[in-house]
Amino acid sequence: MLNENNEKTEKPEKEENADKTHDEAHQGDEDKVYFIAPQEITVPNFECDESWILDIGGGGEGIIEQVKGKQVIAIDFRQHELEDTHNDALKIVMDARDLHFLDATFETVTAFFTLMYIAVRPKDIEQVFREITRVLKPGGKFLVWDVIFNPPASVDKEVIASYLKVNLPDGVVDQTGYGVKMHAQKMEDFIELAANHGLAVVRKEVADQVYFLEFQKN
C-alpha cells in the first residue's frame, strides 16, 4: 500500500501514519478514519502476451505478482515494500512519475489499488498517466483495479479507508485493507485522465465501490 505521500507502506494495520485500519482506529484514532463498507474484488488470470508486465506500486501484497509471477516487473517507491513481497517478480525501486524504460516497451501495465494514493496530488497522477502511456506499445493495455470514494460532505476525517477481500485465480483469498488521505474519487476521473493521454476504455466492471478498467493505447 501507499501512504498519503504516494509512498508504499505496509498493510494499514501496521502503519503508524494516517493510513489506518479499523484495529488501529479502536486504539485511539477512530475519530480520524472514515470507513466505507468492506469491499470484495476478483482478479482473474487475465490474458496478455508472454512479454513483461509492468506493475505500478507492486510492493506490499503483490497481487499482480501472485497472479502472473515471473512475468511481472514490480516497481515501487520504497525498497522495503519490495523486499517484504515474497513472489517471483523482478522487483525494482522506481518512481512511477519517472519510469526508467524506453518508449513503447510494454504490452501490459497494471495498477492494483495504487492510483488512489497518487490521485491526492493532481500533478503526480497526471505525470504517472503520461509516463504509463509513453512506455506502452501502440495497442498496449493498462489494467486498473481501484475504488470509488464519495464521502458525505458532513464527514470531518483525515483518512478514508476500507477492508478488501481479493479473490485470486488459484482460490487463494487475500484479506487486506487500504487507507489514504481523505479525498473524493470517481472512476470517471481516471477515465477522463486516460482519454487525455490517448488511452481508451475497452472494458469496465463495477462491483459496489470497487472497479476494474481496461484501457488501450491508441
N, C-alpha and C positions, 0 to 999 in steps of 0.2 A: 504494500500500500504506500501512498504518498501523503506527506503532510501538507499543511497549507502553504508551504514554500515550494511546492512541486517536487519535493524530495521523497524518495521511497522510505517507508518506515516498516516496522514490524506490524503484525496484526494489531488492530486497535486496542485489544485488551492488554497489550504490552507497552502501549505508548505512555509517555509522560507529558506529552504536549496536548494540543486541543483535539486531537483525533482520538476520541474515547469511545469505548463500548459501554453497554448497559452495566456491566460488572463494575467498571471504574466509576460510572455515574453514581452508583449506590455507595461508593466510598467517599462521597462528598462533593462530586462535581456534576450531579444530575441536573442542577439548575442551569448548567452551561450547554446541555446537549438536547437537541430536538430529534427524536427518533421517528422515522417513518415506519410503516408496517414491515415486518420481516418479508424478504423477497426470495424468490427462487428462480433459477435460470438453468437451462441445459446447454452445454457446449458440445456439439457433435464432432465427430471426426471429419471435419469439413474438407471438401475437395480442394486440392491445389496440386500444382506440378511438383516434381521432385527437387526443385531448387530450394535455396534457403528461404525461410520465413523470418522477417524482421518483426520482433515483438517489442513494442514500446512499453517501457515500465514493466519488464519481465521478471523482476525480483519478487520477494515475498512468496506467495503460494506458487507462483509459476504455473498458472492454469494452462496457458497455451503450450508450455513446455511439457506438461503432463500428457497432453493430447498428441503432440507432434514430435516430441523427443529430440533426437539429434538433428532434425531438420531445422531447428529454431536457433536464431541468433537473438539472445535476450539482452537488451540494453537497459541499463538502469543508472540513475544519477548517483546512487550511493553504493559503494563497493560491498559493504557488509550485507546489504539486501541480496545481492547476487551470491555471496558466499554462503548465506543461510538457505539458499534454494537448492534442494537436492534433486537434480534431474540431469538429463544428458545433453541439455542445450549448451551451445557455445555462449559464454557469458562475457559481456564487455561493458566496462564502465563508460557511459557516454550520456551526454545531454541531448535530449530529443530536439532541442532548438538548434542544434548544430551537429547534424548527422555526418559522421566521417566516412561516407560512402560516395562513390561516383554516381552521377546521374543515371537514372534508368537501370538500377542494379537489381531490384526485387520484383518478382511477380506478385508477392503477397506481403502485406504489412498488417499487423494486428495490434489492437489496444484493448485490453480487458480491464475495465473499471480503472482506467488511467486518465482519460480525458477530463473526468470530473474534478480532478485535482489541478490540472493545468488551466482549466476554464476560469478559475478565480482570478487569473491575470490575463486580460484580453490580448495584450501584446504577445504574450507567450503562446497562447493557443493559436493565434494567427500564424506565428512563426513555425510552430510544430506542424500545422497543416501544410504550410509552404514546403517544409523540408520533406514531409512524407510524400507529397506529390512529386517532388523533384527526384527522389530515389526510386519511385515506382516506374516500372516499364509501361509504355503505352498499352492500354488494355489491362494493366495490373489492378489488383483488388486491395482495398483497405477494409478490414473487418473490425467492427467496433461493437463491444458489449458495454453498456453503461446504464445509467439510472436517471429518472426524471425527479427533479427536486422542485416542489411547488409549495413551500411552507406558507401557512397563513400569515397575512400581514401583521397580525397581532402577536406573533411569536417573537420573543426577545431572547434569543440564544446565540451562543458563539459558534456552535458546531451543529451540523446536520448529519445524521448517521442512520445506518440500518444494518441488521443482520442479513446475511446472504447465504443461501444454500445453493451449491453448484453441483449439478449432476454431470458426471463425466462419462464418456463412451464405454469405459470398461466396467461401469456400475459403481465406481467409487463416488462417494459424496464428500465434497469439501465444505465444511461449515466454517464460515468466516464472517467478517463484518467490515464495514467501511465507514469512516467518518472524515469530514472535511470542513473547512471554514464555511460558515453559513452563507449560502447563496442560492438563488433560484436558477434552475437549469432545465431547459426543454430540449427534447430530441430535435425539434425543428431548428434550434440554434446551430447544431452541428451540421445538419443537412444544408442549411444556407451557407455556412462557412465552407463546407466541402465544395459546394457548387461554385463559389467564388474562386476556387483553386482548381477547377476543371475536373472535379470528382462527382460523378452522377450516382444517385441511389438506384441500385438494381434489385435490392431485396430489403424488406423491412419486417421485423417481427416484434410485437409488443406483448408483454405479459405483466399486467398490473403496472408497476412503476419501473420495471427494467425492460431493456430492449436490445435488439441486435440490428445493426445496419451493415449492409454490404455496399460499398462504393466501388466504382470502376473508373479508372483514369481514362479520359477522352483520348 
